[in-house]
Amino acid sequence: ADQAKAAVKKAEASGEGQTGKMLMLDVDDDKRSKTTKRAIPTPNIPEPMPPQLAFMFTKISPEQKMYMWNIYTLIFVLE
């Protein structure tokens, strides 16, 4: 988790942290949504990270997304 935080800070410092409009959060000074005034949720990541749970906090690669889509399509067709 510390490595991920360090990578985000490094990306923000170098300007690589720019995301599309869909992924940007429109928040005010209190870290609340401007439209609904609700607090932005933060994940409860355990420290230290147990090896059995690390996979739940990793991003899915495009290859994994396509594999899952193919499996879902296969299940849909077989039904």
C-alpha positions in Angstrom: 0.0 0.0 0.0 2.9 2.3 0.7 4.3 1.6 -2.7 1.0 2.5 -4.3 0.8 5.8 -2.4 4.4 6.7 -3.4 3.7 5.9 -7.0 0.6 8.2 -7.0 2.5 11.0 -5.4 5.3 10.6 -7.9 2.8 10.6 -10.8 1.1 13.7 -9.5 4.4 15.5 -9.0 5.5 14.8 -12.6 2.1 15.6 -14.1 1.4 12.0 -15.2 -1.5 11.7 -12.8 -3.8 13.4 -15.3 -7.0 11.4 -15.7 -10.0 11.8 -18.0 -13.1 13.8 -16.9 -15.0 10.6 -16.0 -12.4 9.6 -13.4 -12.0 13.0 -11.8 -13.7 13.8 -8.5 -15.3 17.2 -8.2 -14.7 17.9 -4.5 -14.7 21.0 -2.3 -12.2 22.1 0.4 -13.7 19.6 2.9 -13.1 16.6 0.5 -16.9 16.3 -0.1 -18.7 16.0 -3.4 -19.8 19.4 -4.8 -23.1 18.0 -6.1 -24.3 15.8 -3.3 -22.1 17.1 -0.4 -21.3 13.5 0.6 -17.9 12.4 1.8 -15.7 10.6 -0.7 -15.4 7.0 0.5 -11.9 5.6 1.3 -11.1 1.9 1.2 -10.3 0.1 4.4 -6.9 -1.2 3.3 -5.3 -3.3 6.0 -1.8 -2.4 7.2 0.3 -4.5 6.8 -1.3 -6.1 3.7 -1.8 -9.9 4.1 -0.7 -11.8 1.0 -4.1 -13.5 0.8 -5.8 -10.2 0.3 -3.4 -8.3 -1.9 -5.1 -9.5 -5.1 -8.3 -7.6 -4.0 -6.6 -4.3 -4.1 -4.8 -4.6 -7.5 -6.1 -3.3 -10.8 -7.3 -5.6 -13.5 -5.2 -5.7 -16.7 -6.9 -5.3 -20.1 -6.1 -8.9 -20.9 -7.9 -10.0 -17.7 -10.9 -7.8 -18.6 -11.1 -9.4 -22.0 -10.8 -12.9 -20.5 -13.6 -12.2 -18.1 -15.8 -10.7 -20.8 -15.3 -13.8 -22.9 -16.2 -16.1 -20.0 -19.4 -14.0 -19.3 -20.3 -14.2 -23.0 -19.8 -18.0 -23.0 -22.0 -18.4 -20.0 -24.7 -16.2 -21.6 -24.6 -18.2 -24.8 -24.7 -21.5 -23.1 -27.8 -20.6 -21.1 
